[in-house]
Amino acid sequence: MRTLGSIVLAIALVGGSARANDDGWKAIGLQWELFEGLASPQRCTSNQALFFSCINGFRAALKAVEGDAWDVWPSAQKTAPSPSATTLGRLTFGPLTPAVSWRSAASRYAHARTAIAAWRSEFGLAGKSSIKKDLAAMARHLGKKVGASGQASKNTALAVQGFLRSYQDPFARLVPTARDDAQLASTGVAQVDVGLKPLRVGRAHVIEAVAPGSPAAKAGVRRGALVVQVDGWPAANLSGPAVNRLLQGAAGTAVVLTLLRGGKERRLTLVRSAYELRHVRHDVFEGPTGSVGWVQIRSFHSNHVCSQTRAALEALATQKVSALLVDVRGNAGGLIDQAVCVAGLLMGPGVTVTSLKSPRQEARYNKTYVTAQDAAMVVSAPMAVLVDARSQSAAELLAGALRIAGRALLVGQRTYGKGSVQDAHEWAKGVAVALYKEVAHYVVADSHPLHLRGVAPDVVVNVTGKSVASPAVRADLRYLAALREPPATDAQTTLQPAPCLAVDAGVPWRSRGEMGRLTLDPQLHAALGPAKTCGFRRPAAKAAP
């Protein structure tokens, strides 16, 4: 049996990779025979890790050609999650029922654990000759589906990626270097899409934000509209990532949306185009405790985030706000240098924000990030940071550093807990494919672990009716989704919440600017309460010289 290194090399030499982007894979022209060679019945049954990897490759291909709700499970599993499933010997596949696909994170975690046990039992059965025949039949069946999909290269790539994520690292990804260069170039100010940010609430998808100047904004789409259909697909049957994928596409292409607002449906066609990406916005809220300046940082995926944040803070400084609320909910991270620059605007010079630590002690992955010596605090008002379960990576590092430095109170939900770093490695000389794999972990400030733990808020403010699983459960789901045992993790978090009074969510805060009444954002509305109940944290007084 060949090692993973030789498997990777074999794929690389035929141009294989796995990123869901038609433009990146059409030219490569992958054929399904590549995956069949990688996931041969002989290799799939040689050990449990490779068996899981082959099944995960099948699952990835199924989801690519049939939809996110599809899965494959052992025929012997007593509680088959679909009444309309197809059986191929010891393997059964089909769409999951809503009762399974729309479970809470904690319930899906338990379900995935059961699936792992079922596959482990299946591999341990003596009749491996039978499962070999069934694996070959499944590969042939999927090969016909992939070939007829019109996107054979892309879907083959997704199957290969599913295999490798299970075998090596669930966060690993394969990227054509040409597309990788394009991704790096996208850290500018332009964005190409329709400008909508939907938020999944239960089975519904609500428009949480509309980018100014985007095609959606020009068409009059407003926050709070319910997404009914996307290109004919019922949104209630789609996951959040699936809706986002349908909204994305090349400039000049169109997407047809059906939206519901105020009891009236509206069908419109939006043409994807470039517009100026606004990563930061601000407002001022008036309430019984005075005025609170609000700065929302949506992402750090741009070289312009720090300059946009500076402009927002300077605008708030002229309005003499009595407190500052920095909102990084839904911020999936991005460029760490931008997060450190923003930290300098909020804390001043010489403050350690994060440290990068390599388990192999590689010098290039061991680094400490400190705010610049010429950094100046723009707003010195008492401050709080609003976080949620979608605050990831650079966003939670910023929030944690502000809290450790005593500069800000944290309000909201425990953050995601994503502190691992993936870096690109060349697969083979002369091959334009990069493998991204884990090389190091970030810690908050200089020693507080973040990965799989997250940062706990001082004041918990949940969204009504929304269940949020712990970072460890969400991380384990990522491993289990790749049919790979999750690592053992320390359940305790280093950054424990400080005691604080309950938050009064009924305070009638009102916006001076574009936000208006906060009825569409109850979590933000409730988070303004700490100005009254707990007190925002002021900058630490400097010692006399």
KOLRO-735415 format. One record per residue (C-alpha): residue number from 1; residue in one letter; x, y, z. Coordinates in Angstrom, 1 decimal, always signed. Layout:
KOLRO-735415
  resi  resn       X       Y       Z
   NUM     a       X       Y       Z
...
//
This chain:
KOLRO-735415
  resi  resn       X       Y       Z
     1     m    +0.0    +0.0    +0.0
     2     r    +1.3    +3.5    -0.9
     3     t    +1.6    +6.2    +1.8
     4     l    -0.5    +9.4    +1.7
     5     g    +2.6   +11.2    +0.3
     6     s    +2.7    +8.9    -2.8
     7     i    -1.1    +9.2    -3.1
     8     v    -0.9   +12.9    -3.1
     9     l    +2.0   +12.8    -5.6
    10     a    +0.0   +10.6    -7.9
    11     i    -2.9   +13.0    -7.9
    12     a    -0.6   +16.0    -8.4
    13     l    +1.1   +14.5   -11.4
    14     v    -2.2   +14.3   -13.2
    15     g    -3.2   +17.9   -12.2
    16     g    -5.6   +16.8    -9.4
    17     s    -7.0   +19.2    -6.8
    18     a   -10.2   +20.0    -5.0
    19     r   -11.7   +23.4    -4.9
    20     a   -15.3   +24.1    -5.8
    21     n   -14.6   +26.7    -8.5
    22     d   -15.5   +26.0   -12.1
    23     d   -13.1   +28.5   -13.5
    24     g   -10.2   +26.8   -11.6
    25     w   -11.0   +23.3   -12.6
    26     k   -12.4   +23.3   -16.1
    27     a    -9.0   +23.9   -17.6
    28     i    -7.5   +21.0   -15.5
    29     g   -10.1   +18.6   -16.9
    30     l   -10.2   +16.0   -14.1
    31     q   -11.8   +12.6   -15.0
    32     w   -13.7   +10.4   -12.5
    33     e   -11.1    +7.6   -13.2
    34     l    -8.7    +9.6   -11.0
    35     f   -10.9    +9.2    -7.9
    36     e   -11.6    +5.5    -8.8
    37     g    -7.9    +4.9    -8.8
    38     l    -7.4    +6.7    -5.5
    39     a   -10.4    +5.0    -3.8
    40     s    -9.9    +1.5    -5.2
    41     p   -11.7    -1.3    -3.3
    42     q    -8.4    -2.8    -2.4
    43     r    -7.1    +0.4    -0.8
    44     c   -10.4    +1.3    +0.8
    45     t   -10.4    -2.0    +2.8
    46     s    -6.7    -2.1    +3.7
    47     n    -7.2    -0.1    +7.0
    48     q    -9.9    +1.8    +8.8
    49     a    -8.5    +5.3    +8.1
    50     l    -8.5    +4.6    +4.4
    51     f   -12.0    +3.0    +4.6
    52     f   -13.3    +6.2    +6.2
    53     s   -11.5    +8.3    +3.6
    54     c   -13.1    +6.4    +0.7
    55     i   -16.6    +6.7    +2.3
    56     n   -16.0   +10.4    +2.8
    57     g   -15.0   +10.8    -0.8
    58     f   -18.3    +9.2    -1.9
    59     r   -20.2   +11.5    +0.5
    60     a   -18.5   +14.6    -1.0
    61     a   -19.3   +13.5    -4.5
    62     l   -23.0   +12.8    -3.6
    63     k   -23.4   +16.2    -2.0
    64     a   -21.8   +17.8    -5.1
    65     v   -24.1   +16.2    -7.7
    66     e   -27.3   +15.8    -5.6
    67     g   -27.2   +18.5    -2.9
    68     d   -26.0   +19.1    +0.7
    69     a   -28.8   +17.0    +2.2
    70     w   -27.6   +13.7    +0.6
    71     d   -25.4   +11.2    +2.5
    72     v   -24.4    +7.5    +2.4
    73     w   -24.6    +5.1    +5.4
    74     p   -24.3    +1.4    +6.1
    75     s   -27.3    -0.6    +4.9
    76     a   -27.2    -2.5    +8.3
    77     q   -27.8    +0.7   +10.2
    78     k   -31.1    +0.3   +12.0
    79     t   -32.4    +3.8   +11.7
    80     a   -31.9    +4.8    +8.1
    81     p   -32.3    +8.6    +7.9
    82     s   -34.2    +8.6    +4.6
    83     p   -37.4    +6.8    +3.4
    84     s   -36.4    +7.3    -0.3
    85     a   -33.0    +5.8    -0.2
    86     t   -31.2    +3.6    -2.7
    87     t   -29.3    +0.5    -1.6
    88     l   -26.2    -1.0    -3.2
    89     g   -25.4    -4.1    -1.2
    90     r   -24.0    -3.0    +2.1
    91     l   -24.2    +0.7    +1.2
    92     t   -27.3    +2.9    +1.2
    93     f   -27.5    +6.5    +0.0
    94     g   -30.2    +9.2    -0.4
    95     p   -31.4   +12.5    +1.0
    96     l   -31.6   +13.0    +4.7
    97     t   -34.9   +13.8    +6.2
    98     p   -35.4   +17.3    +7.6
    99     a   -35.5   +15.8   +11.1
   100     v   -31.8   +14.8   +10.6
   101     s   -30.5   +17.6    +8.4
   102     w   -31.9   +20.5   +10.5
   103     r   -31.0   +19.2   +13.9
   104     s   -29.1   +21.4   +16.4
   105     a   -25.3   +21.2   +16.4
   106     a   -25.3   +19.1   +19.6
   107     s   -27.9   +16.7   +18.1
   108     r   -25.9   +16.4   +14.9
   109     y   -22.8   +15.7   +16.9
   110     a   -24.6   +12.8   +18.6
   111     h   -25.9   +11.6   +15.2
   112     a   -22.4   +11.8   +13.7
   113     r   -21.0    +9.8   +16.6
   114     t   -23.5    +7.1   +15.8
   115     a   -22.5    +7.1   +12.2
   116     i   -18.8    +6.8   +13.1
   117     a   -19.6    +3.7   +15.2
   118     a   -21.7    +2.2   +12.4
   119     w   -18.9    +2.6    +9.8
   120     r   -16.4    +1.2   +12.3
   121     s   -18.5    -1.8   +12.8
   122     e   -19.0    -2.2    +9.0
   123     f   -15.2    -2.2    +8.4
   124     g   -14.8    -4.8   +11.2
   125     l   -17.1    -7.3    +9.5
   126     a   -15.4   -10.4    +8.2
   127     g   -17.0   -10.4    +4.8
   128     k   -14.8    -7.8    +3.3
   129     s   -15.0    -9.3    -0.2
   130     s   -18.7    -8.2    -0.2
   131     i   -18.0    -4.7    +0.8
   132     k   -15.2    -4.5    -1.9
   133     k   -17.8    -5.3    -4.6
   134     d   -20.3    -2.8    -3.1
   135     l   -17.6    +0.0    -3.0
   136     a   -16.8    -0.7    -6.7
   137     a   -20.5    -0.5    -7.6
   138     m   -20.9    +2.8    -5.7
   139     a   -17.9    +4.3    -7.5
   140     r   -19.4    +3.3   -10.9
   141     h   -22.8    +4.7    -9.9
   142     l   -21.3    +8.0    -8.8
   143     g   -19.1    +8.1   -11.9
   144     k   -22.2    +8.2   -14.1
   145     k   -23.7   +10.9   -12.0
   146     v   -20.5   +13.0   -12.1
   147     g   -20.1   +12.5   -15.8
   148     a   -23.7   +13.7   -16.4
   149     s   -23.5   +16.7   -14.1
   150     g   -21.8   +19.0   -16.6
   151     q   -19.2   +19.8   -14.0
   152     a   -17.2   +16.5   -14.0
   153     s   -13.8   +18.2   -13.2
   154     k   -15.1   +20.2   -10.3
   155     n   -17.1   +17.3    -8.8
   156     t   -14.2   +14.9    -9.2
   157     a   -12.1   +17.4    -7.4
   158     l   -14.6   +17.6    -4.5
   159     a   -14.5   +13.8    -4.1
   160     v   -10.7   +13.8    -4.0
   161     q   -10.9   +16.6    -1.4
   162     g   -13.4   +14.7    +0.7
   163     f   -11.0   +11.7    +0.7
   164     l    -7.9   +13.8    +1.7
   165     r    -9.8   +15.8    +4.4
   166     s   -10.7   +12.5    +6.1
   167     y    -7.2   +11.0    +5.7
   168     q    -5.2   +14.0    +6.8
   169     d    -6.9   +17.1    +8.2
   170     p   -10.5   +18.2    +8.0
   171     f    -9.4   +21.8    +7.4
   172     a    -7.0   +20.9    +4.6
   173     r    -7.8   +22.0    +1.1
   174     l    -6.3   +21.8    -2.4
   175     v    -6.0   +24.9    -4.5
   176     p    -4.8   +25.4    -8.1
   177     t    -2.0   +28.0    -7.6
   178     a    -3.6   +30.2   -10.3
   179     r    -6.8   +30.4    -8.2
   180     d    -4.7   +30.9    -5.1
   181     d    -3.0   +33.9    -6.6
   182     a    -6.4   +35.3    -7.5
   183     q    -7.6   +34.8    -4.0
   184     l    -4.6   +36.7    -2.6
   185     a    -5.3   +39.5    -5.0
   186     s    -8.9   +39.7    -3.8
   187     t    -7.7   +41.4    -0.5
   188     g    -8.4   +44.7    -2.2
   189     v   -11.5   +46.8    -2.0
   190     a   -13.6   +45.3    -4.8
   191     q   -16.1   +42.5    -4.4
   192     v   -18.0   +40.6    -7.1
   193     d   -21.4   +39.2    -6.2
   194     v   -24.9   +40.5    -5.5
   195     g   -24.2   +42.0    -2.1
   196     l   -26.4   +39.9    +0.2
   197     k   -25.5   +38.3    +3.5
   198     p   -28.2   +35.8    +4.5
   199     l   -28.5   +34.5    +8.1
   200     r   -30.0   +31.0    +8.7
   201     v   -32.5   +31.0   +11.5
   202     g   -34.0   +27.5   +11.9
   203     r   -35.0   +26.5    +8.4
   204     a   -35.4   +30.1    +7.3
   205     h   -32.8   +32.4    +5.6
   206     v   -33.2   +36.1    +6.5
   207     i   -31.2   +38.9    +4.8
   208     e   -29.0   +40.1    +7.6
   209     a   -27.1   +42.7    +5.6
   210     v   -27.2   +44.4    +2.2
   211     a   -23.8   +45.8    +1.0
   212     p   -24.1   +49.5    +0.0
   213     g   -23.6   +50.0    -3.7
   214     s   -24.2   +46.4    -4.5
   215     p   -26.6   +45.0    -7.1
   216     a   -29.0   +44.0    -4.3
   217     a   -28.9   +47.5    -2.8
   218     k   -29.6   +49.1    -6.2
   219     a   -32.6   +46.8    -6.6
   220     g   -34.0   +48.0    -3.3
   221     v   -33.5   +44.8    -1.3
   222     r   -33.6   +45.6    +2.5
   223     r   -32.5   +43.9    +5.7
   224     g   -35.1   +41.5    +7.2
   225     a   -36.4   +40.1    +3.9
   226     l   -37.0   +36.3    +3.9
   227     v   -35.3   +34.3    +1.1
   228     v   -38.0   +32.0    -0.4
   229     q   -36.1   +30.7    -3.5
   230     v   -32.7   +31.0    -5.1
   231     d   -32.6   +30.1    -8.8
   232     g   -35.7   +28.0    -8.3
   233     w   -34.3   +26.1    -5.3
   234     p   -36.6   +26.3    -2.2
   235     a   -34.4   +28.0    +0.4
   236     a   -36.0   +26.0    +3.3
   237     n   -34.4   +22.9    +1.9
   238     l   -30.9   +24.4    +1.6
   239     s   -28.1   +24.9    +4.2
   240     g   -26.5   +28.3    +4.8
   241     p   -23.4   +27.5    +2.8
   242     a   -25.6   +26.2    -0.1
   243     v   -27.5   +29.5    -0.3
   244     n   -24.3   +31.4    -0.3
   245     r   -22.8   +29.3    -3.1
   246     l   -25.9   +29.9    -5.2
   247     l   -25.6   +33.7    -4.7
   248     q   -21.9   +33.7    -5.8
   249     g   -20.7   +33.6    -9.3
   250     a   -18.8   +35.3   -12.1
   251     a   -19.4   +39.0   -13.0
   252     g   -22.2   +39.4   -15.5
   253     t   -24.0   +36.3   -14.5
   254     a   -27.5   +36.5   -13.0
   255     v   -29.3   +34.9   -10.1
   256     v   -33.1   +34.9    -9.7
   257     l   -34.4   +35.5    -6.1
   258     t   -37.8   +35.2    -4.6
   259     l   -38.0   +37.3    -1.4
   260     l   -40.8   +37.7    +1.2
   261     r   -41.2   +40.9    +3.2
   262     g   -44.3   +42.3    +4.9
   263     g   -46.4   +39.3    +3.7
   264     k   -45.6   +40.2    +0.0
   265     e   -43.5   +38.1    -2.3
   266     r   -41.1   +39.7    -4.8
   267     r   -39.3   +38.0    -7.6
   268     l   -36.2   +39.8    -9.0
   269     t   -33.2   +39.0   -11.1
   270     l   -29.8   +40.4    -9.9
   271     v   -26.8   +40.5   -12.1
   272     r   -23.5   +39.9   -10.2
   273     s   -21.1   +42.8   -10.6
   274     a   -18.1   +44.5    -8.9
   275     y   -18.8   +47.1    -6.2
   276     e   -16.8   +48.7    -3.4
   277     l   -16.6   +46.4    -0.5
   278     r   -17.5   +48.0    +2.8
   279     h   -16.0   +45.9    +5.6
   280     v   -16.6   +48.5    +8.3
   281     r   -19.7   +50.6    +9.2
   282     h   -20.6   +52.7   +12.2
   283     d   -23.6   +54.4   +13.9
   284     v   -24.5   +56.1   +17.2
   285     f   -27.2   +54.8   +19.5
   286     e   -29.1   +57.0   +21.9
   287     g   -30.4   +55.5   +25.1
   288     p   -31.1   +56.3   +28.8
   289     t   -27.4   +55.9   +29.7
   290     g   -26.1   +58.3   +27.0
   291     s   -24.8   +57.7   +23.5
   292     v   -23.0   +54.6   +22.4
   293     g   -20.8   +54.5   +19.3
   294     w   -21.1   +51.3   +17.3
   295     v   -18.4   +50.0   +14.9
   296     q   -19.1   +46.8   +13.0
   297     i   -16.1   +45.0   +11.5
   298     r   -17.5   +42.4    +9.1
   299     s   -14.3   +40.8    +8.0
   300     f   -10.5   +41.2    +8.0
   301     h   -10.2   +39.8    +4.5
   302     s    -8.9   +43.1    +3.1
   303     n    -5.9   +45.4    +3.3
   304     h    -8.3   +48.3    +3.8
   305     v   -10.0   +47.1    +7.1
   306     c    -7.8   +49.1    +9.4
   307     s    -8.0   +52.3    +7.4
   308     q   -11.8   +51.9    +7.2
   309     t   -11.9   +51.3   +11.0
   310     r    -9.8   +54.4   +11.6
   311     a   -12.2   +56.5    +9.6
   312     a   -15.2   +55.1   +11.5
   313     l   -13.6   +55.7   +14.9
   314     e   -12.6   +59.2   +14.0
   315     a   -16.2   +60.0   +12.9
   316     l   -17.4   +58.7   +16.3
   317     a   -14.8   +60.7   +18.2
   318     t   -16.3   +63.9   +16.7
   319     q   -19.7   +63.0   +18.0
   320     k   -18.4   +62.7   +21.6
   321     v   -19.9   +59.3   +22.3
   322     s   -19.9   +58.2   +26.0
   323     a   -19.1   +54.5   +25.2
   324     l   -18.0   +52.4   +22.3
   325     l   -19.3   +49.0   +21.1
   326     v   -17.1   +47.1   +18.7
   327     d   -19.2   +44.4   +16.8
   328     v   -17.3   +41.4   +15.4
   329     r   -20.3   +39.0   +15.2
   330     g   -20.2   +36.9   +12.1
   331     n   -16.6   +38.0   +11.4
   332     a   -14.8   +34.9   +10.0
   333     g   -11.3   +36.4   +10.4
   334     g    -8.8   +37.2    +7.7
   335     l    -5.5   +39.1    +7.7
   336     i    -4.0   +39.0   +11.1
   337     d    -2.0   +42.2   +10.4
   338     q    -5.2   +44.1    +9.9
   339     a    -6.6   +42.8   +13.2
   340     v    -3.4   +43.9   +15.0
   341     c    -3.6   +47.3   +13.3
   342     v    -7.2   +47.7   +14.6
   343     a    -6.0   +46.7   +18.0
   344     g    -3.6   +49.6   +18.0
   345     l    -6.4   +52.0   +17.2
   346     l    -8.3   +50.6   +20.3
   347     m    -5.4   +50.0   +22.8
   348     g    -2.5   +52.1   +21.7
   349     p    +1.2   +51.1   +21.2
   350     g    +3.2   +48.1   +22.5
   351     v    +0.3   +45.7   +23.3
   352     t    +0.7   +41.9   +22.5
   353     v    -2.4   +40.8   +20.5
   354     t    -1.5   +37.3   +19.6
   355     s    +1.3   +34.8   +19.2
   356     l    +1.8   +32.1   +16.6
   357     k    +3.2   +28.9   +17.8
   358     s    +4.4   +25.9   +15.8
   359     p    +4.3   +22.4   +17.3
   360     r    +7.4   +21.6   +15.2
   361     q    +9.2   +24.7   +16.4
   362     e    +9.6   +26.0   +12.9
   363     a   +11.0   +29.5   +13.1
   364     r    +8.9   +31.0   +10.4
   365     y    +5.7   +29.9   +12.2
   366     n    +6.8   +31.2   +15.6
   367     k    +5.9   +34.9   +15.8
   368     t    +4.5   +37.5   +18.3
   369     y    +2.2   +40.2   +17.0
   370     v    +2.4   +43.5   +18.9
   371     t    +0.6   +46.8   +18.2
   372     a    +2.9   +49.4   +16.5
   373     q    +4.9   +51.8   +18.7
   374     d    +3.4   +54.7   +16.8
   375     a    -0.2   +53.4   +17.2
   376     a    -2.6   +55.9   +18.8
   377     m    -5.9   +55.2   +20.6
   378     v    -8.5   +57.0   +18.5
   379     v   -11.4   +56.7   +20.9
   380     s   -10.7   +56.5   +24.7
   381     a   -14.3   +56.0   +25.8
   382     p   -15.3   +52.9   +27.8
   383     m   -15.6   +49.9   +25.4
   384     a   -17.3   +46.6   +25.0
   385     v   -16.9   +44.0   +22.2
   386     l   -19.9   +42.1   +20.8
   387     v   -19.1   +38.5   +19.8
   388     d   -21.0   +35.4   +18.8
   389     a   -20.5   +31.8   +17.7
   390     r   -19.5   +32.9   +14.2
   391     s   -16.7   +35.2   +15.4
   392     q   -13.6   +33.3   +14.2
   393     s    -9.8   +33.5   +14.1
   394     a    -8.6   +37.1   +13.8
   395     a   -11.9   +38.4   +15.2
   396     e   -11.7   +36.4   +18.3
   397     l    -8.0   +37.1   +18.8
   398     l    -8.8   +40.8   +18.7
   399     a   -11.7   +40.4   +21.2
   400     g    -9.6   +38.2   +23.5
   401     a    -6.7   +40.6   +23.5
   402     l    -8.9   +43.6   +24.3
   403     r   -10.3   +41.6   +27.2
   404     i    -7.0   +40.4   +28.6
   405     a    -5.6   +44.0   +28.4
   406     g    -8.6   +45.1   +30.5
   407     r    -9.7   +47.4   +27.7
   408     a   -13.1   +45.9   +26.9
   409     l   -15.9   +43.9   +28.3
   410     l   -17.0   +41.0   +26.1
   411     v   -20.7   +40.6   +25.4
   412     g   -22.6   +38.0   +23.4
   413     q   -21.8   +34.3   +22.9
   414     r   -18.7   +32.1   +23.2
   415     t   -16.7   +32.5   +20.0
   416     y   -16.0   +29.8   +17.4
   417     g   -12.6   +28.7   +18.5
   418     k   -10.6   +28.6   +15.2
   419     g    -6.9   +29.1   +16.0
   420     s    -5.3   +26.7   +13.5
   421     v    -3.3   +28.0   +10.6
   422     q    -3.1   +26.3    +7.2
   423     d    -0.3   +27.1    +4.9
   424     a    +0.4   +26.2    +1.2
   425     h    +2.9   +23.5    +0.3
   426     e    +4.0   +22.5    -3.1
   427     w    +2.7   +19.1    -4.1
   428     a    +5.3   +18.3    -6.8
   429     k    +7.8   +20.3    -8.7
   430     g    +6.3   +22.0   -11.8
   431     v    +2.7   +21.2   -10.7
   432     a    +0.5   +24.2   -10.3
   433     v    -1.4   +22.8    -7.2
   434     a    -1.0   +23.7    -3.6
   435     l    -1.9   +21.7    -0.5
   436     y    -3.0   +23.7    +2.5
   437     k    -2.5   +21.9    +5.8
   438     e    -2.2   +22.8    +9.4
   439     v    +1.2   +24.2   +10.5
   440     a    +0.7   +26.2   +13.7
   441     h    -1.8   +27.6   +16.2
   442     y    -2.6   +31.2   +17.3
   443     v    -3.0   +31.9   +21.0
   444     v    -4.6   +35.0   +22.5
   445     a    -2.0   +37.6   +23.7
   446     d    +1.0   +35.4   +24.5
   447     s    -0.3   +32.3   +26.1
   448     h    -4.1   +31.8   +26.2
   449     p    -5.2   +28.9   +23.9
   450     l    -7.9   +29.6   +21.4
   451     h    -8.3   +26.6   +19.1
   452     l   -11.3   +24.4   +19.9
   453     r   -12.0   +26.6   +23.0
   454     g   -13.1   +30.0   +21.9
   455     v   -13.4   +33.0   +24.1
   456     a   -16.2   +33.2   +26.7
   457     p   -18.1   +36.5   +27.1
   458     d   -18.4   +38.4   +30.4
   459     v   -22.1   +39.0   +29.6
   460     v   -24.0   +36.2   +27.8
   461     v   -26.5   +37.6   +25.3
   462     n   -28.1   +34.9   +23.2
   463     v   -30.4   +35.2   +20.2
   464     t   -33.9   +34.1   +21.3
   465     g   -34.6   +30.5   +20.2
   466     k   -31.1   +30.0   +18.7
   467     s   -29.1   +27.0   +20.1
   468     v   -25.3   +27.5   +20.1
   469     a   -23.0   +24.5   +20.7
   470     s   -19.7   +24.9   +22.3
   471     p   -16.5   +25.4   +20.2
   472     a   -15.4   +21.9   +21.0
   473     v   -18.6   +20.4   +19.7
   474     r   -18.5   +22.5   +16.5
   475     a   -14.9   +21.5   +15.9
   476     d   -15.7   +17.8   +16.6
   477     l   -18.5   +18.0   +14.1
   478     r   -16.0   +19.2   +11.5
   479     y   -13.9   +16.0   +12.1
   480     l   -16.9   +13.7   +12.3
   481     a   -18.3   +15.3    +9.1
   482     a   -15.1   +14.0    +7.5
   483     l   -15.6   +10.6    +9.1
   484     r   -12.5   +11.0   +11.2
   485     e   -12.3   +10.7   +15.0
   486     p   -12.1   +14.1   +16.7
   487     p    -9.0   +14.9   +18.8
   488     a    -9.2   +14.8   +22.5
   489     t    -9.7   +18.4   +23.7
   490     d    -9.6   +20.1   +27.1
   491     a   -13.1   +21.1   +27.9
   492     q   -12.1   +24.1   +30.0
   493     t   -11.5   +27.5   +28.5
   494     t    -8.7   +29.7   +29.7
   495     l   -10.7   +32.9   +29.4
   496     q   -13.5   +32.4   +31.8
   497     p   -16.3   +35.0   +32.0
   498     a   -16.3   +37.6   +34.7
   499     p   -19.4   +37.9   +37.0
   500     c   -21.8   +40.5   +35.9
   501     l   -25.4   +41.6   +36.3
   502     a   -28.2   +40.4   +33.9
   503     v   -28.7   +42.4   +30.8
   504     d   -31.9   +44.4   +30.4
   505     a   -33.0   +43.7   +26.8
   506     g   -35.9   +46.1   +26.9
   507     v   -34.1   +49.4   +26.9
   508     p   -35.4   +51.4   +23.9
   509     w   -32.2   +52.3   +22.1
   510     r   -32.6   +54.3   +18.9
   511     s   -30.1   +54.9   +16.1
   512     r   -29.0   +58.3   +14.9
   513     g   -28.1   +56.8   +11.5
   514     e   -28.9   +54.0    +9.1
   515     m   -29.8   +51.3   +11.6
   516     g   -33.1   +52.8   +12.7
   517     r   -34.9   +50.8   +15.3
   518     l   -33.0   +47.7   +16.3
   519     t   -36.0   +45.3   +16.0
   520     l   -34.1   +43.3   +13.3
   521     d   -31.1   +42.8   +15.6
   522     p   -32.3   +41.8   +19.1
   523     q   -28.8   +40.7   +20.1
   524     l   -27.3   +44.1   +19.4
   525     h   -30.3   +45.7   +21.1
   526     a   -29.7   +43.6   +24.2
   527     a   -26.0   +44.1   +24.2
   528     l   -26.3   +47.8   +24.7
   529     g   -27.6   +47.0   +28.2
   530     p   -24.1   +46.6   +29.8
   531     a   -23.6   +50.4   +29.5
   532     k   -26.3   +50.5   +32.2
   533     t   -25.9   +47.2   +34.1
   534     c   -22.2   +46.4   +34.1
   535     g   -20.4   +49.4   +32.7
   536     f   -18.1   +49.4   +29.7
   537     r   -14.4   +49.1   +30.5
   538     r   -12.3   +52.2   +30.4
   539     p    -8.7   +52.3   +29.2
   540     a    -6.3   +51.5   +32.0
   541     a    -4.8   +54.6   +33.6
   542     k    -1.1   +55.1   +32.7
   543     a    +1.4   +55.4   +35.5
   544     a    +2.9   +58.8   +36.2
   545     p    +6.4   +59.1   +34.7
//
